[in-house]
Amino acid sequence: MDIRKAVIPVAGLGTRFLPATKAIPKEMLTIVDRPTIQYIVEEVVNSGIEQIIFVTSEGKSAIENHFDYNFHLDAVLREKNKTTLGKELDMISNLIDIVSVRQKKPLGLGHAIWTARHIVGNEPFMVCLGDDLVLSDVPCARQMLELYRDVGESIVAVQRVPHEQTYQYGIVEGEANGRDRTYKVSRMVEKPAPGTTDSDLAIIGRYILKPDIFDILSNTTPGHGGEIQLTDALLALCKRREMYAYEFEGTRYDAGDKLGYLQAIVAYGLRHNELGPSFKSFLQETIASL
């Protein structure tokens, strides 16, 4: 079965960016000329996904509004003959079919995904975290979808990290299975203590999941803080059926972290068609003057 739907959890409070996120969802913080969440949506659209399910919470209406049609704004742009801007906003509102569900309590990423179960139904689906950006020639989601057509099982995207940083991530252990950059998962460890794993394959915010995950999440015991951890459910799913880890091609930026957010601004700014060359000169001059 082809994967048609992507779940994008955007219910988090964004406390790492306070006070900037007191009134603005962290997913709406701008990178160059568009909000972070738009890069995620464009990635899945360019990968062939047909529907997006936002898992939201109170105070996140700005995300839905961004992808909706604004009659008043459209009329003002037409009146001022700003047709280019009008066409761009029209493109955004027609990118893809979007629906939203509410995560009424902050019970973790696993619970957020479980909240979308009735809309996803009994079919495989993709999960993209709303603050994980991947800059690549071929969209990360498309890379994973192409692998899924070969293996037909759940996939987690991974990147290699320094061993001294593995305690910050969910870590995958597994064996190369003959496909390029692909590993058959044998074990997962959430934020392992130093020295407890030899693997440096860290899970990042892209997943392809079989619908079995919903039943597992329903029976997953809450962990620290009463949250339902996705990694716990993934480990249970891995024991039930095959699972693969894919070392994607591209560079990942954690836009939910202040340093990662700044790094993303620089990386995307340098690749911007209009601003890139001037921005590069500015950075070179600034560094030289320090």
Summary of the structure (lengths in Angstrom):
residues: 290
radius of gyration: 19.7
end to end distance: 55.4
largest distance: 64.3
contacts: 913
relative contact order: 0.16
helix: 41%
strand: 24%
